[in-house]
Amino acid sequence: MASPAALPSPAPVPPPPEPQAIRACLTPDVATEFDREWEIVLERAKQTKDLAPVHDLLHKWRHFAYSELKEPGTYFRMLATAAHTLATGKAPAGSVSAPEIKALIDRRLGR
């Protein structure tokens, strides 16, 4: 029988779109960002009586949480890349332009 250390780790899976499950995947610094957005969206939902933004936030953060599970630090690297792009007006090296992405999607959809 293999020792527990010799067994491969299961691949991470996305958490369910629930606040506690999402938070459990985040480092303390990233969880602070989630909490900040969560409070803003909850306050708006109380005022508007519309839960769609809450579901949107959970969907968005579910993807961030999964990214953080696979490769810790992804969230803050994404923020740094966005800040650099906004500051310089140039996309990072190796980026694909919007027209190139659209063409790729069209090819995959057979258009």
N, C-alpha and C positions, 0 to 999 in steps of 0.2 A: 504494500500500500504506500502511496506517495505521501510524503510529509506535507502539511498544509502550506509550507513555504514554497514547495515545488509545484503546487497546483497553479495553473494560470488564473489570473484575475479575470472575472467576467468583464466584458466590454460595458462601458457605462451606457445607460439608457436615459432618454429624456425623462425628467420628473413629470408627474401629473400636473395639470395647470391649477395647482392649489398653492396658496401663499406659504404654508409651512414646508411643503415638499420642495418648493423652489428655494426658499431660504436655506434649507439644509444642504444644498449643493454649493452655496456661495461662501467665499472667504468673508471674514468680518468686514473688511473695507467695502467689498462689493455688496454685501448684505445691507450696509448703511445706505448705499445708493438705492437699492430696492426699497428699503423702508421709507426713504424720502419720497420716492415716486408713489409708493403705495398710499401714504397719508394724503398726498395731493389728490390722487384719483378718488380715494374714498370720500374726501370732503366734497369734491365736485359731484359725486354720485348722490350724496345726501341732499345736495342742493337741487340737482336736476331730476332726481328719481330715475336716472338712466344708468343701467349696469353695463352697457356696452363698453364704455371705456375701461371698466374694471376687467372685463374679459380680454380686451385688447392688451392691457398691461400684463396680465398673467400669461397670455400667449407669447408676447415679446420676451418676457423675462424667463419663460420656460426655455426658450432657445439660448438665451445668455447662460442660464444655469447649466444646460447641457454642454455648451462650449467650454465653460469653466471646468466641468468634470473631465472633459477630454484633454483640455490644455489650459491649466490654471494661468491666469493673467490675461486671458483673451479679452476680457471686457475693457481693462484699462489700456491695453495695446490698441484696441479699436478706437477708444476715445482719443488717444495720442495721435493716431493716424488721421482722424477726422480734424483735430485741431491743427495739425500740420498742413493738411490740404486746404483748410479755410484760410490759414495765415499766408500760405504761399500762392494759393490759386492753382496749384499743380497737384495732379494725382500722383500717388506713390509709384515708384518704378514697378513695372510688372502689372500695373492696373489695366483693366480692359475698359474701353470707352462704352458709353451707352449705346451708340449705333452698333458696335461690335456685339454687345450682349443681345440686342434686339435681333440681329442677323442670326446669331447662334440659336436663339429661341425659335425663330422662324424656321430654320433648317430642321431643328428637332421636331417641330410640329408639322413638317412637310409642306410648308408654305413657300 
